[in-house]
Every structure is written in C-alpha cells, then in structure tokens.
Amino acid sequence: MADISKAFLRVGLQEKDRNYTKFLWIKDPNDPNSELITYRFASVLFGATSSPFLPQATLEMHLKKSNSLNITEISNNLYVDNIQGTTSSENKLLNIYYETNRELMGANMPLQLWVSNNGKLNQLIETDFPDYRVPEKTKVLGIEWNTTADQLKIKSVEPDITNLTMR
C-alpha cells in the first residue's frame, strides 16, 4: 500500500477553468471593514464533487502510455490517491513496487507512506526512503492492518437499543 503525495495539488487547472474555483478572502481578519480579495485555485480543489475523479483520470491517461508489464495491475489497484494490492509472488511484488514508483513519478505523482507485510519489501522501502519507517499498524479504508501479524482488525460497535420501540 502507498499514498500519492499531495495528489490533488499535483493536478493543475487550466487558466480558463480557474474562474470556476474562485473564493473570497478578507485582507485583514482583524479589521471588519477590510477589503475582500478574490483568489482562484490553480490546482484541483480538495473536497469538490469532481476532485476524486480528476487525479484518477490523470493517472489513467498517463498509465495508458506506459509499456510496463504490470500496468493493468497497477491501474486496477489505484483508488483515489492510494494504491493497494496483493500478490503471492515476492518477485512480482518487488517488480510492482519498482514499476509503480517509476510510473507515478513520471506522472509527477510520487508515492509515499509505503507499507507492506513483506519484510524484504519493507527493508527496500526504508532504504529508498531513509527518513521513513514502515509502521507496524496502519489503516486500510478505515480497517486497522497489523502488517507484522498480517491481520485486519475491525472495531466492533455495540448497537444503541435505548430508543427502540416494539411494534
């Protein structure tokens, strides 16, 4: 698993489209009569309805030009600004790691926060990213993943039955 570093900020808006992402800012927040300044986003606005689609579409266009042997697998395992996947082959895992880093760096969308349950890959990640330590636990779509034990932990929720009525 990995995360694209600042994915939304890496997708620029064309000059003609920036007028649709205007916002107002007060010049001096301490002065209630301060003038308003109009700004325009130059990159994809995080939180807009179309925001998750735009980095994904940008990556798909880039990946279609690739000659990587694992491009279908890479493409199929992208989810908004994350890549998540599995394989039972350590060699394939390492190839996907190298190719994914290369392909996404070529799209100016470098990967960060890599995590794996494979010790060899984790050592490689820490060599490639010397200031980063692969965590033992992380979240996968809200589910805790202990990479050392390779276990998923789902938080149980007790139902609130205090307001139920019988019919």
C-alpha positions as CSV (number, residue, x, y, z in Angstrom):
1,M,0.0,0.0,0.0
2,A,1.1,3.6,-0.6
3,D,-0.2,7.1,-0.8
4,I,0.3,9.6,-3.6
5,S,2.0,12.7,-2.1
6,K,-0.3,15.7,-2.3
7,A,-2.2,14.1,-5.2
8,F,-4.9,16.8,-5.5
9,L,-2.4,19.7,-5.6
10,R,-0.5,17.9,-8.4
11,V,-3.4,18.2,-10.9
12,G,-3.4,21.7,-12.3
13,L,-6.4,23.6,-13.6
14,Q,-6.2,25.2,-17.0
15,E,-6.3,29.0,-16.8
16,K,-9.7,29.1,-18.4
17,D,-11.2,26.8,-15.7
18,R,-9.8,28.7,-12.7
19,N,-12.7,31.1,-12.7
20,Y,-15.0,28.3,-11.5
21,T,-12.9,27.8,-8.4
22,K,-12.9,31.3,-7.0
23,F,-13.0,32.1,-3.3
24,L,-13.0,35.3,-1.2
25,W,-10.5,36.1,1.5
26,I,-10.5,39.1,3.8
27,K,-7.3,41.1,3.5
28,D,-7.1,41.9,7.2
29,P,-9.0,39.5,9.5
30,N,-8.7,41.9,12.4
31,D,-10.5,44.7,10.5
32,P,-14.3,44.1,9.9
33,N,-14.2,46.7,7.1
34,S,-11.2,45.2,5.4
35,E,-11.5,44.7,1.7
36,L,-12.2,41.3,0.2
37,I,-9.7,39.7,-2.1
38,T,-10.7,37.2,-4.8
39,Y,-8.4,34.2,-5.3
40,R,-8.6,31.3,-7.8
41,F,-7.4,27.8,-7.3
42,A,-4.6,26.8,-9.7
43,S,-4.9,23.1,-8.8
44,V,-7.7,20.7,-8.1
45,L,-9.8,21.7,-5.1
46,F,-9.8,19.1,-2.4
47,G,-13.4,18.5,-1.5
48,A,-15.2,19.3,-4.7
49,T,-17.5,16.7,-6.1
50,S,-15.2,16.0,-9.1
51,S,-12.0,16.0,-7.0
52,P,-11.6,12.2,-6.6
53,F,-12.2,11.7,-10.3
54,L,-9.6,14.2,-11.6
55,P,-6.4,12.6,-10.2
56,Q,-7.7,9.2,-11.1
57,A,-8.4,10.3,-14.7
58,T,-5.0,12.0,-14.9
59,L,-3.2,8.8,-13.8
60,E,-5.3,6.7,-16.2
61,M,-4.2,8.9,-19.1
62,H,-0.6,8.7,-18.1
63,L,-0.7,4.9,-17.5
64,K,-2.2,4.2,-20.9
65,K,1.0,5.4,-22.5
66,S,3.1,3.0,-20.4
67,N,4.8,-0.1,-21.6
68,S,5.1,-1.6,-18.1
69,L,4.3,-5.3,-17.8
70,N,2.3,-4.7,-14.7
71,I,0.4,-1.6,-15.9
72,T,-3.1,-3.3,-15.7
73,E,-2.5,-4.5,-12.2
74,I,-1.1,-1.0,-11.2
75,S,-4.1,0.7,-12.8
76,N,-6.7,-1.7,-11.2
77,N,-5.3,-1.1,-7.7
78,L,-5.4,2.7,-7.7
79,Y,-8.1,4.2,-5.5
80,V,-8.3,8.0,-5.5
81,D,-4.8,8.8,-4.1
82,N,-3.8,5.3,-2.9
83,I,-2.5,2.2,-4.4
84,Q,-3.4,-1.1,-2.7
85,G,-2.8,-4.6,-3.9
86,T,-1.8,-8.1,-3.2
87,T,0.3,-10.8,-4.8
88,S,1.7,-14.1,-3.6
89,S,4.9,-13.8,-5.6
90,E,7.7,-11.8,-3.9
91,N,9.4,-11.2,-7.2
92,K,6.2,-9.8,-8.7
93,L,5.7,-7.7,-5.6
94,L,9.2,-6.1,-5.9
95,N,8.6,-5.5,-9.7
96,I,5.3,-3.8,-9.0
97,Y,6.9,-1.7,-6.3
98,Y,9.7,-0.5,-8.7
99,E,7.3,0.0,-11.7
100,T,4.6,1.8,-9.6
101,N,7.2,4.2,-8.2
102,R,8.6,4.8,-11.7
103,E,5.3,5.3,-13.4
104,L,3.8,7.6,-10.8
105,M,6.9,9.6,-10.5
106,G,6.7,10.0,-14.3
107,A,3.2,11.5,-13.8
108,N,4.6,13.8,-11.1
109,M,2.7,11.9,-8.5
110,P,5.3,10.4,-6.3
111,L,4.3,7.7,-3.8
112,Q,4.9,7.9,-0.1
113,L,3.9,6.1,3.1
114,W,4.6,2.7,1.7
115,V,3.6,-0.2,3.9
116,S,3.7,-4.0,3.3
117,N,3.5,-7.3,5.2
118,N,6.7,-8.4,3.3
119,G,9.9,-8.0,5.2
120,K,12.1,-7.7,2.1
121,L,9.9,-5.0,0.6
122,N,9.8,-3.1,3.9
123,Q,13.6,-3.1,4.0
124,L,13.7,-1.8,0.4
125,I,11.2,0.9,1.3
126,E,13.3,2.1,4.2
127,T,16.4,2.1,2.0
128,D,14.6,4.1,-0.7
129,F,13.0,6.5,1.8
130,P,15.7,6.9,4.5
131,D,13.6,9.3,6.7
132,Y,10.6,6.9,6.7
133,R,10.0,3.9,8.9
134,V,7.3,1.4,7.8
135,P,4.7,1.3,10.5
136,E,3.6,-2.0,12.1
137,K,0.0,-0.9,12.1
138,T,-1.9,1.2,9.5
139,K,-5.4,1.8,8.3
140,V,-6.9,0.3,5.1
141,L,-10.1,2.1,4.2
142,G,-10.8,2.5,7.9
143,I,-9.8,-1.0,9.0
144,E,-6.7,-1.5,11.1
145,W,-4.0,-3.6,9.4
146,N,-1.2,-5.1,11.6
147,T,1.4,-5.7,8.9
148,T,3.7,-7.8,11.1
149,A,1.0,-10.3,12.1
150,D,-0.8,-9.7,8.7
151,Q,-4.2,-9.3,10.5
152,L,-7.1,-7.0,9.9
153,K,-8.9,-5.7,12.9
154,I,-12.5,-4.4,12.7
155,K,-13.7,-2.3,15.5
156,S,-16.9,-3.7,16.9
157,V,-19.8,-1.4,17.6
158,E,-22.4,-2.0,20.2
159,P,-25.9,-1.2,18.9
160,D,-27.8,1.5,20.7
161,I,-31.1,-0.1,21.7
162,T,-32.2,2.5,24.2
163,N,-34.6,4.2,21.8
164,L,-36.1,1.1,20.1
165,T,-39.8,0.6,20.2
166,M,-41.7,-2.6,19.8
167,R,-44.4,-2.8,17.2
